[in-house]
């Protein structure tokens, strides 16, 4: 019985989790110092830009995985090239570390190469 209750708590944890106030957009505009007001404004814009770029990166990676699962070699190779391009862009913009990029590209390449042979 204890494990059932624990599993329910674990499943609800993500639903009940609230982000700390400093991670929300309500904080922007609370600063009294001009330089901090500007820094908050810049951080908000950069956060939105990074979020969009990360989402695009995940989409490109998912496209490769879906094409590989479907067994469509041509689509998988096309999606792989697009994903590699976006991964390299993410590294140049500082979204992900270069070793993370290398690992992701290697795993995607491995998925696609399994279709070739």
LINRA-V125654 format. One record per backbone hydrogen bond with DSSP energy under -1.0 kcal/mol. NH is the residue of the N-H (numbers start at 0). CO is the residue of the C=O. If there is no record, write none. Layout:
nh->NH co->CO
nh->NH co->CO
//
This chain:
nh->4 co->0
nh->5 co->1
nh->6 co->2
nh->7 co->3
nh->8 co->4
nh->9 co->5
nh->10 co->6
nh->11 co->7
nh->12 co->8
nh->15 co->11
nh->16 co->12
nh->22 co->19
nh->23 co->20
nh->29 co->26
nh->36 co->32
nh->37 co->33
nh->38 co->34
nh->39 co->35
nh->40 co->36
nh->41 co->37
nh->42 co->38
nh->43 co->39
nh->44 co->40
nh->45 co->41
nh->46 co->42
nh->47 co->43
nh->48 co->44
nh->49 co->45
nh->50 co->46
nh->51 co->47
nh->52 co->48
nh->53 co->49
nh->54 co->50
nh->55 co->51
nh->56 co->52
nh->57 co->53
nh->58 co->54
nh->59 co->55
nh->60 co->56
nh->61 co->57
nh->62 co->58
nh->63 co->59
nh->64 co->60
nh->65 co->61
nh->66 co->62
nh->67 co->63
nh->68 co->64
nh->69 co->65
nh->71 co->66
nh->72 co->70
nh->75 co->71
nh->76 co->72
nh->77 co->73
nh->78 co->74
nh->79 co->75
nh->80 co->76
nh->81 co->77
nh->82 co->78
nh->83 co->79
nh->84 co->80
nh->85 co->81
nh->86 co->82
nh->87 co->83
nh->88 co->84
nh->89 co->85
nh->90 co->86
nh->91 co->87
nh->92 co->88
nh->93 co->90
nh->94 co->89
nh->100 co->96
nh->101 co->97
nh->102 co->98
nh->103 co->99
nh->104 co->100
nh->105 co->101
nh->106 co->102
nh->107 co->103
nh->108 co->104
nh->109 co->105
nh->110 co->106
nh->111 co->107
nh->112 co->108
nh->113 co->109
nh->114 co->111
nh->116 co->112
//
